[in-house]
Amino acid sequence: MNIKKLKCFRAVVIHGSLVAAASVMNLSQPATSRLISTLEDELKLKLFKREKRRLTLTPEGKEFYRETEKILANLDDLPRIVREIKEGGTRTLRIVALARLANSLVSPALARFVAEHPEQRFSVDVRGHRDIEQWVAGRHYDIAVALTRPCNHPSVIQQPFFDTDAMVMVPRGHPLEQLDSVTPAQLAEHDIIALAPGLRPRFQMEEIFNSAGIELSCKIETTSSVMACQMVVEGLGVTIIDRLAAMAMDQNRFSLRPLAPHYRLQFVLLFPPGFEETPAITSLVRCLQDQVVSSLGEHATMTGDRTNAV
């Protein structure tokens, strides 16, 4: 399998047709079609199905595209790596974070980090629960902040980070705001905003309701924890979230109430296979830990070793 076939495959996925992909690849349409056909023959997979004049991915094609994108993203990063080697400078620190923690944890932690390492270059991506493990396993990032347990990829290095209670997030003036704590049965009487099936926060919410013997019925589903919080603020319903994620919202437009019984959310840091500790990584982890303590105080239990961060 050669890289040209993979790039052609990606071009078809992104642009939706052989004609558009051929233009991007500077190839004829027949040549582009042959590359896709030989790729499918080589893989013994049907990657596309034709819908009207567009090509759409099959389920197998979607899985293959996820893996292909990681490979090509690493290849796209090679020029930068070579440039940094030639310049003899500090290598760019590659960070990925869950959207729910990007604004309230990662951004202020990076402000601490830059004060200690003003010359350090870094990049920050935001990805969803489904993708982070695979991207870290592919060595596309140096650190992931932070993934809720468990980590399912055997080659990813997992380090405990912190634990905190799950909270019920309600709009200001909502009836549940009057309670000291909220049970799943009480939650079920109101419009619930949940993450989509298959996502880890959805598994957690289902576990909370199943343990109480209550059927989870969601009025609204979304793939984004940030969107779920924003919809609560807009008065569309209630959700279960961690305190840090809620901090990114307007504090005057919602309230948090503890779950009864308590449900503990566990967060981790992830590192790629063959990870080698550097002073920059050690410092960044310490800054992240300090930010959690500063933001959550007694509401967080630091589960990592703060004296030896990595």
C-alpha positions in Angstrom: 0.0 0.0 0.0 1.4 3.4 -0.9 0.8 6.8 0.5 -0.6 8.2 -2.7 -3.6 5.8 -2.5 -4.2 6.9 1.1 -4.1 10.5 0.2 -6.4 9.9 -2.7 -8.8 8.1 -0.4 -8.7 11.0 2.0 -9.3 13.5 -0.8 -12.4 11.6 -1.9 -13.8 11.4 1.6 -13.2 15.2 2.2 -14.5 16.4 -1.2 -17.2 13.8 -1.8 -16.5 12.9 -5.4 -13.9 11.5 -7.7 -14.0 14.7 -9.8 -13.2 17.0 -6.9 -10.6 14.6 -5.5 -8.9 14.4 -8.9 -8.6 18.1 -9.1 -7.1 18.3 -5.6 -4.6 15.5 -6.4 -3.8 16.9 -9.9 -4.8 13.6 -11.4 -7.3 12.6 -14.1 -10.6 11.2 -12.9 -9.9 7.7 -14.3 -6.5 7.7 -12.5 -8.2 8.7 -9.3 -10.8 6.0 -9.8 -8.1 3.4 -10.4 -6.3 4.3 -7.1 -9.5 3.9 -5.1 -10.3 0.6 -6.9 -6.8 -0.9 -6.3 -6.9 0.3 -2.7 -10.2 -1.6 -2.2 -8.9 -4.7 -3.9 -5.7 -4.6 -1.8 -7.7 -4.2 1.5 -10.5 -6.5 0.4 -12.9 -3.9 1.7 -15.7 -1.9 0.0 -14.9 1.7 1.2 -17.5 3.7 -0.6 -21.1 3.5 -1.7 -22.6 5.8 -4.4 -25.5 8.0 -3.4 -26.7 10.0 -6.3 -23.6 11.8 -7.6 -21.7 11.6 -4.3 -19.5 8.9 -2.7 -20.2 8.1 0.9 -18.3 5.9 3.2 -19.4 2.4 4.1 -19.2 1.5 7.8 -15.9 -0.3 7.0 -14.8 2.8 5.1 -15.4 5.0 8.1 -13.3 2.8 10.4 -10.5 2.8 7.8 -10.7 6.5 7.3 -10.2 7.1 11.1 -7.0 5.1 11.0 -5.9 6.6 7.7 -6.3 10.2 9.0 -4.0 9.4 11.9 -1.3 8.1 9.6 -1.5 11.0 7.2 -1.7 13.5 10.0 1.6 12.2 11.4 3.1 12.4 7.9 1.9 16.0 7.5 3.7 16.8 10.7 7.1 15.6 9.4 8.1 18.9 7.8 7.7 20.7 11.1 9.7 18.0 13.0 12.5 18.2 10.4 12.6 22.0 10.7 12.9 21.8 14.4 15.7 19.3 14.2 17.6 21.5 11.8 17.0 24.6 13.9 18.2 22.7 17.0 15.3 24.3 18.9 12.8 23.0 21.4 10.4 20.4 20.0 6.7 21.5 19.8 4.8 20.0 22.7 1.6 18.4 21.3 -1.4 18.5 23.6 -5.0 17.2 23.1 -7.9 17.8 25.5 -11.5 17.0 25.9 -13.7 20.0 25.0 -15.3 19.9 28.4 -11.9 20.6 30.0 -10.3 22.9 27.4 -11.4 26.3 28.7 -11.7 25.7 32.4 -8.6 23.5 32.9 -6.2 23.4 30.0 -6.1 27.1 29.1 -5.4 28.4 32.6 -2.9 25.6 33.2 -1.0 26.6 30.0 -0.8 30.2 31.3 1.0 28.8 34.3 3.2 26.7 32.1 4.2 29.6 29.8 5.3 31.6 32.8 7.8 28.8 33.6 8.7 28.0 29.9 8.3 31.2 27.8 10.3 29.7 24.9 8.4 26.4 24.7 6.3 25.9 21.6 3.1 23.9 21.9 0.0 23.0 20.0 -3.4 22.3 21.5 -6.2 20.2 19.9 -9.7 19.5 21.2 -11.2 16.1 20.4 -14.0 13.9 21.6 -14.0 10.9 23.9 -14.0 8.4 21.0 -10.9 9.8 19.3 -8.4 10.7 22.0 -7.1 7.2 22.8 -6.6 6.3 19.2 -4.8 9.5 18.4 -2.5 9.2 21.4 -1.9 5.5 20.6 -0.8 6.7 17.1 1.8 9.0 18.7 0.1 12.1 17.3 0.1 13.8 20.7 2.5 13.9 23.7 -0.2 14.1 26.3 -4.0 13.9 26.5 -5.9 15.9 29.1 -7.9 14.2 30.4 -9.8 11.0 29.6 -12.3 9.5 31.9 -11.6 5.9 32.9 -11.2 3.3 31.7 -8.7 3.6 28.9 -9.3 0.8 26.4 -6.2 0.9 24.3 -3.5 -1.4 25.6 -0.5 0.5 24.3 -1.5 3.9 25.7 0.2 4.9 29.0 -2.3 5.9 31.6 -1.6 8.0 34.6 -4.3 8.8 37.3 -5.1 12.5 37.5 -8.0 13.5 39.7 -11.4 12.3 40.9 -14.4 14.5 41.6 -18.1 14.1 42.2 -20.6 14.1 39.3 -23.0 17.0 39.7 -26.5 17.8 38.5 -26.5 21.0 36.5 -29.8 22.9 36.4 -30.8 26.3 35.0 -31.4 29.1 37.5 -34.9 29.0 38.9 -35.4 25.3 38.1 -37.4 23.3 40.7 -34.4 21.0 41.4 -32.4 24.1 42.5 -34.3 24.1 45.8 -32.9 20.6 46.7 -29.7 19.9 48.7 -29.1 16.8 46.5 -30.8 15.2 43.6 -31.6 11.5 43.1 -32.0 9.8 39.7 -35.7 9.4 40.4 -36.0 13.2 40.9 -34.0 13.8 37.7 -36.3 11.5 35.7 -39.2 13.9 36.3 -37.5 16.6 34.2 -36.1 17.0 30.7 -32.7 15.3 30.7 -29.9 16.3 28.3 -27.5 13.4 27.7 -24.5 12.6 25.6 -25.2 10.4 22.6 -25.2 6.5 23.0 -21.7 5.0 22.7 -19.9 8.0 24.4 -18.4 7.5 27.8 -20.4 10.1 29.6 -23.5 8.4 28.4 -22.3 5.1 29.9 -21.7 6.9 33.2 -25.2 8.4 33.1 -26.7 5.0 32.3 -24.8 3.4 35.2 -26.1 6.1 37.6 -29.7 5.4 36.6 -29.4 1.7 36.3 -27.9 1.5 39.9 -31.1 3.3 41.1 -33.4 1.0 39.1 -34.6 3.9 37.1 -34.9 3.9 33.3 -32.9 6.7 31.6 -35.2 8.7 29.3 -33.5 11.6 27.5 -35.3 14.4 25.8 -32.2 15.8 24.1 -29.0 14.1 23.0 -25.7 15.6 21.9 -22.2 14.5 21.1 -20.7 17.5 23.1 -20.5 17.9 26.8 -20.0 21.6 26.2 -23.2 21.8 24.2 -25.0 19.9 26.9 -23.9 22.5 29.5 -24.9 25.4 27.2 -28.3 23.9 26.6 -28.8 23.7 30.4 -27.9 27.4 30.7 -30.4 28.2 28.0 -33.1 26.4 30.0 -33.6 23.4 27.8 -33.2 20.8 30.5 -30.8 19.3 33.1 -27.7 17.2 32.8 -25.0 15.4 34.8 -21.5 16.9 34.5 -18.3 17.6 36.5 -17.6 21.0 38.1 -14.7 21.9 35.8 -16.8 21.5 32.7 -19.6 23.7 34.3 -17.1 26.4 35.1 -16.8 27.3 31.4 -20.4 28.5 31.5 -21.9 31.7 32.8 -21.9 31.1 36.6 -25.0 33.3 37.1 -27.2 31.1 34.8 -27.0 27.7 36.4 -26.7 25.8 39.7 -25.0 22.6 40.6 -26.4 20.1 43.0 -24.8 16.8 44.3 -26.1 13.5 43.1 -27.6 11.2 45.7 -26.0 8.7 46.1 -22.6 10.2 45.1 -21.0 9.1 41.9 -17.3 9.6 41.4 -15.8 10.7 38.1 -12.3 9.6 37.5 -9.9 11.5 35.2 -6.5 10.5 33.8 -3.7 11.8 31.7 -2.7 9.7 28.7 0.8 9.4 27.0 1.8 7.6 23.8 3.5 4.3 23.6 7.3 4.6 24.2 6.7 7.9 26.0 9.9 9.5 27.3 9.7 12.0 30.1 10.9 15.5 29.4 11.2 18.6 31.7 8.5 20.3 29.7 6.0 17.4 30.2 6.8 17.2 33.9 6.2 20.9 34.3 3.0 20.8 32.3 1.6 18.0 34.4 2.4 19.9 37.5 0.7 23.0 36.1 -2.4 20.9 35.3 -2.5 19.5 38.8 -2.0 22.9 40.4 -4.9 24.3 38.3 -7.2 21.5 39.4 -6.4 22.2 43.0 -6.9 25.9 42.5 -10.2 25.5 40.7 -11.8 22.7 42.7 -10.1 22.7 46.1 -11.7 20.2 48.4 -14.0 19.0 45.6 -11.1 17.2 43.9 -9.0 14.3 45.0 -5.6 14.3 43.3 -5.0 10.7 42.3 -1.6 11.2 40.6 1.7 11.5 42.4 2.2 15.3 42.7 5.8 14.9 43.8 6.8 12.9 40.7 4.4 14.0 38.1 5.3 11.7 35.3 
